[in-house]
Amino acid sequence: MNAVWAYIYEHPESDPGRDRTTLDRAGQTTHLVPVPRAADAPALAVELVGEGVGLIELCGGFSLEDAAAVARAVDGRVPVGHVAFAADSLRAAAAYAARFD
């Protein structure tokens, strides 16, 4: 059985259909899929589930509210994970994010 999962990340001006990268190796398919805005992630997640994705992971740049919106959108059909930054990396992560505000 092939494990199929997707990692969703935010990238300005991206197109999830055009800019998707798929790795298919050793019984696992991984889709790396950008969204131009966090608000686009729930609809994309529903689309990915429809394509057979069995697990969705969200980049740590998404807020807890964004992750909750994705989880609500897929309505328990697949697990939704959310990358978190360890406490000792929060300052560095915040400094990185501030460069793009």
Sequence and secondary structure as in RCSB ss.txt:
>XXXX:A:sequence
MNAVWAYIYEHPESDPGRDRTTLDRAGQTTHLVPVPRAADAPALAVELVGEGVGLIELCGGFSLEDAAAVARAVD
GRVPVGHVAFAADSLRAAAAYAARFD
>XXXX:A:secstr
  EEEEEEEE TT  TTTS EEEEETTEEEEEEEESSGGGHHHHHHHHHHTT  EEEE TTS HHHHHHHHHHHT
TSS EEE    GGGHHHHHHHHHTT 
